Amino acid sequence: MRVTLLGTGDTTGTPTVGCDCGTCREARRRGVERTRFSVHVENERTGETLLIDASPDFRQQFLREEASLPDAAVITHVHFDHLDGLGNVFRVLDSLDVYAANETDPATGESVAETVASDYHYLDQITVHPVTPLESIRICGFDVTLLPVDHPPMVCYGLVVSDPETGSKLSLTGDTSYAIPEPSREALAGADLLLADAIVPASVCAGHPAGGRHENSAGTPRTFGTKHMTREGALELADELGATRTRLVHLAHYYPAEDAFEEPLAVDGEVYEL
């Protein structure tokens, strides 16, 4: 399993358009980016490729990494920074199987699968397959499981991708607060590589209107606002899950410049062989 981090940023990315903060300046100085979130997973045994979330930066990401075009995609939720790259399949792919959860979202009245199908009804290349969370499905030779997480007010899903022949395992928390349901935590545990949402350091919570939630025993917020983990929350979760290796993703430019590119914060283009 070859995992390429196509996009490791939040909804605005880093550098952020029009921003001259220290972190955005440092990203430009280093020549690194955190574009909107997306992960490319290649089954080196079968030659098939799975795309996890379709970033609006799809074109840039695939050209930059010289990545093979996907045979299938999984969409974790319907926020634009995870979904709107699907429009890039027009005149690029002949067909793309897209997998998404079949649970109805009370906030929208539709499942993620239904929203994807309706939003991209005009693209004949896309075929949407509704899937049941917590039930494994075979995609591109991998066993893939969508896992409910906590990203109010919308439904959102983490993901496990495992190779049934080698046993290698990739876990993604998805966009989530620290309050991931226990069945999902159990499924995420024991990964060779964990990609964990860690939008900001906990220190940002005190001075931000969104504040923090899910404090640990030392009073450190493990959730920023209501729907994303802090760095500290993500690292505590990684310890609880026993991940062999953890990379923090979905990162905002609100990290102080001196911390913004320190381990284990990811940047675009990282590649892992599992």
N, C-alpha and C positions, 0 to 999 in steps of 0.2 A: 504494500500500500504506500503510494507516494502522495504526500499531502503538501500542497502549496497554498500558502496564505496569500490569496489575491488581494484581499482588502481587510485591514485591521482597525479601521477608524469608525467613528460614530457617524451621525447623520450629516455633519458638515465636513468631516475629514480633517486631516492635518497635512500640510498647512491649510487653514481655513481661508476661503476667498475673502479678500479685503482685510485680513487680520495681520497686524504687525506685533503680536505679543511675542514674548521671549521664546516660547515653545515653537511657534510657527517660524520665527527667524532661525532657530536652531535646526529645524527640519530642513529648511532651504539650504543652510550652510552645509549640513551633512549630505544633502542630496537624497533624502529618504522621504517616503510618503506613508500616510495611513489613509487610503481611500476607503470608500464605503464597503461594508462587510461582505465578504464572499470567500468561499473555500473550494479549492479544486482537489478532488481525490481521484487518483488514477489507480486502477487495478492493473498492476504490471503483469499479472498472470494472464488476464483476458484481453488487455489492451483497451478496456472500456474506461470511460471517465464520468464521474458523478460531480455535479456542481451543487454546492450547498449555498443557497440564497443567490439571487441574481441582482448584483449591485448595479446601480445606475452608471457606475464606472466600468461596466462589462467590457466595452471596446478597448479602453485604455489598458485594463488589467490583462486581457488576453494577448494584446500586442506586446506589452511590456515584458511579460513572462514567457512569451512564445509558447503558450499553453495550448494543448490540444482542445478542440471544441468538445462540449459535453455530449454524451449519449443520453443523459437523463439529468434532471434537476429535482431538488427538494426545496420547498419554500417553507420556512419556519413560521412566518407571520406576514401580515399584509401592510406593514409600514413601508413607505416608499423606498427607503435605503436598503431593503432586503428583497424587494419585489420588482422594481421598475426596470431593471436590466433585462427582463424577459422580452421587451420590445426589440432588443438587439438581434433576436433570432431571425428577423425578417431579412430574406435574401442572403442569410449567412448559413442557416441550417435548413435542411430539407424537412426535418422533423425533430421534435423534442418531447419526450415523455416527462411530464411534470407531476411530482407526487406532493400531496399536501393533506393535512388532517381533515377528517370528515365531521368533526364536532361543531355544532352550531355555536357561534359566538354571540352571547347576549347583547354585546355592544353593537353588533352589525346586523344580526339576524341571519347571517350566513356563516358557513364554515370557511376556513381558509381556502379549501379546494373550490368552493362555489365562487368565492370572490376572484380567485385567479382566473377561473373559467369565464366569468362575466367581464372582467377587466380586459381580457385578451381574446374575446370572442371573435375578433376580426383576423386573428392570425391562424391560418389553417395549419401551420407547422406545429402548433402546440396541442398536445393531448393531455388533459388533466386526469390524474388517477387519484380519487379519494382513498385515504388510508386511515385505519383505526389506530389511535395512539396506544402505546404500550404493547402493540402487536408487531412482531418482526415481519418484514417483507424483503424479498430478494430483489436487489436493484444493482445492475452492473457487476454481478457476481459477489456483492457484499450483502450481509444481513443488516438491514437498516431499521431502526426503531425510533419513532417520534415520541417524545416524552413531555408531558405537560409541565410548564414552569410558571412563574408568576411575573407577569408584565402588564399590570393594569393600565388602562381599562380593557385591553384586548387580549384574546387568547394568544398564546405563543408557545413554542415547543423547542426543547433541546433535542439532541440527536445522539444516537450511538451508531457508528459504522464499524462493523467487525468483519474480518475475513474468515469465513467458515473453514478454510483449509489451513491457514497459518496461525489463526487465533489472535492476530493483531487487532487492536481496538483503539478507535478514535472516539472521544466523547466531546460534545459541544454543549455548553450550558444553554445556548440561545440567549436572547435578551431577557434578563430576569433579575428580580430582587434576590436577596439571600433566602427567601422563604420558598425554596423549591420543595415540592411535595416529596414525602419519604419514598414512595415507589419509584419516582424518577431519580432520586439520589442513589437508590440501590442499583438501578440500571446503569447510571453514569460511572459507578465505582470501578476501580481497578484498570483504568485506561492506560495504554502506553503513552498517549498524548491527550491532554485535556486542554481545550480552548475555552477560556472562561471570560465572560463579560466582566469588565472592570473599568467602568467609564471614567472614574476620577479617583484620586486618593481621598481617604476619609477626612483629611484636613479641610477639604473644600466644603464639607457639609455645614460647618459652623457658620460660615459667612454667606451661605447661599440661601435664597428664599425657599428652595425645595427642602432644605434641611437633610437630616439623616434618620434612618430607622434601623431596627434589628441590632441594637448595640450589643457588644459582647460584655464579658464580665468586667473588663477594664473601661467600659463606656465608649468604646470605639464603634462608630456606625459601620455596619456591614452592608447597608443599603443606602444609596444616594437617592433622596426623594422617595419615590414609591416603586420604581420599576427597573433599576439597574444596580448591580453590586458595586461597592467600592473596591479598590485594590486590596484592602485588608480583608474584606469579606470574601473576595474571590480566592485569596491565598488560604484563608481558613477553610473554605470549602474544599480546595484542592487537597489539603492535609487530611480532611475527613474522608475524602473519596479515595485516598491512596494512589493518586496519579503518579506514574513513573516520571513524567515530565509535564510541566504546565507552561502554557503561553497565555498571557493576558491580552485580550482583544477588545474590539468595540471601544477604543480609547478616544477620549475627547482631548482637545488642545488645552484643557484646563489644568493639566499636570504642570507643575512648575518646571521651567526649562532644565534645571539641574537634575530633575528626576525623570523627565519625560522619555528618556531613551535608555534607562537602566533596566537590567534584568529583573523580572522576566517579561517586561513589556515588549510585545511583538511589533514589528514593522512589516510592511508589505514585502512580498517576495521570499519570505523564509520557506524552506523546503525541508520536509521530514520524511524519512524512510522508516516505516513501521513493519 
